[in-house]
Amino acid sequence: MERLRNAYRNMSLLRAFTVTVFFTFGAVFLLSLLVIWGCSYFRSRLLPDSGAVFLTVRASTTDGAVRTYSARLRLGEEEAGSLSSLVAMDGNGNPIPDTLDPTTVSATVAKADSSYTMLTPKRKLAYRICGAVTVAFPALLSVAGVLFCGFFFYRHKLAPPLKILRDATEKIADKNLDFKIPQGSEDELGALCRSFEEMRRALSLNNREMWKMIEERKLLQSSVAHDLRNPIAIIEGYAEYLEFHARADDLTPHKTLEMLGNISRAAKRLEQYTESVRRIDQLDEIELCRRATTTEELISALTADLTVMAADAGKSLAVTNEVPPAVISADASILHRVLENIVGNAGRAAEEKIELSFAMCEGRLAVTVADDGDGFPEEILSGKNRLLLPKADEGGHCGIGLTVSRILCRKHGGSIELSNRVPHGAAVKIFFEV
């Protein structure tokens, strides 16, 4: 029974509806046939001796007299033997002389009166009720079959997935994506439930990514606001100093130039920070464009460009490639930009050399960039308070390349992991979904 129930649940809607209608029609037909036969049999039993007939025989004797004999028989018993027996007997069943003229013998058969008019009132009522049941019951059974068919089909095929979908839409409307939609059956509505589950997973993933981006953007804004306070405070301090000493008329030209130079440098730092924020905002407009390429071709192109960058920074680049030959799908421009940012930062931080290694990790391309410099500040490794560097370096770099690389890696389905090496040096591990 359980196998039949599972088979029906996994049927397509059209097939399940056809099977339901077929079995319902068959049940209605058989029940109607049984009721009609039963009523007909009962009505036949109500009529008095409905199978009886009267056999009448007429014959002339040798003396010219006409004899008539009648007998009540069952239908089918009026054979020739009955004729001879009737002719040989008188009305009282006694043998008579053989004085009949055989050429004058004739017989007639008349059905006995067994009509409805001979029934008692109770039998007449029962007879009429049976006739009404014979007509009405099949019609009522047909209506009941249609209702049963619709109810059964709705309850077993439509109601369960509709309830699942209704509950899912209510939860999604309440902004609750932390649930799982049951798979249900293998029919069209089951496929719809699976599509809803895929949509829920996509919405949940997009929602998490959106909140992650919002939190990162808030963190970035907080970091920039924190860093902007220093140059603004410097500018305000020097402005107050110049205003105070200008009124006192005790400013020397040398001191004035020194103050103006400091203000100019602080203003440039402000410009660098605002430019960094503008560049990060532009990253949202970049679209991922994957193309099929071989790992040898991609890694060869990356290695050639990064070797030139390391040489320009006066550092050596050691490359290790453990990626097997394969065809991958990647946006080479994003990979180049991320690695150029990371290797550029490593070139400024390294003392003598940069190490670059390629490997495959769980279907993703893993690239590690390590240097022998001082390593990352604790604020960057914790990732709790800042995205940019605590302060710009001598070249005016404030860590915008690292933030840009994080955003681009996320666009490519990857991530960035930061760590420090022992005894010193920094390591950046980059993952790209290929």
Sequence and secondary structure as in RCSB ss.txt:
>XXXX:A:sequence
MERLRNAYRNMSLLRAFTVTVFFTFGAVFLLSLLVIWGCSYFRSRLLPDSGAVFLTVRASTTDGAVRTYSARLRL
GEEEAGSLSSLVAMDGNGNPIPDTLDPTTVSATVAKADSSYTMLTPKRKLAYRICGAVTVAFPALLSVAGVLFCG
FFFYRHKLAPPLKILRDATEKIADKNLDFKIPQGSEDELGALCRSFEEMRRALSLNNREMWKMIEERKLLQSSVA
HDLRNPIAIIEGYAEYLEFHARADDLTPHKTLEMLGNISRAAKRLEQYTESVRRIDQLDEIELCRRATTTEELIS
ALTADLTVMAADAGKSLAVTNEVPPAVISADASILHRVLENIVGNAGRAAEEKIELSFAMCEGRLAVTVADDGDG
FPEEILSGKNRLLLPKADEGGHCGIGLTVSRILCRKHGGSIELSNRVPHGAAVKIFFEV
>XXXX:A:secstr
 HHHHHHHHHS HHHHHHHHHHHHHHHHHHHHHHHHHHHHHHHHHHSTTTTEEEEEEEEEETTS EEEEEEEEET
T   HHHHHHHHHB TTS B  S EEEEEEEEEEEE    GGGS HHHHHHHHHHHHHHHHHHHHHHHHHHHHHH
HHHIIIIIHHHHHHHHHHHHHHHTT   S      SSHHHHHHHHHHHHHHHHHHHHHHHHHHHHHHHHHHHHHH
HHHHHHHHHHHHHHHHHHHHHHHT   HHHHHHHHHHHHHHHHHHHHHHHHHHHHHHGGG     EEEEHHHHHH
HHHHHHHHHHHHTT EEEEEE   S EEEE HHHHHHHHHHHHHHHHHH SSEEEEEEEEETTEEEEEEEESSS 
  HHHHH SS SS SS  TTS  SHHHHHHHHHHHHTT EEEEEE SSS EEEEEEEE 
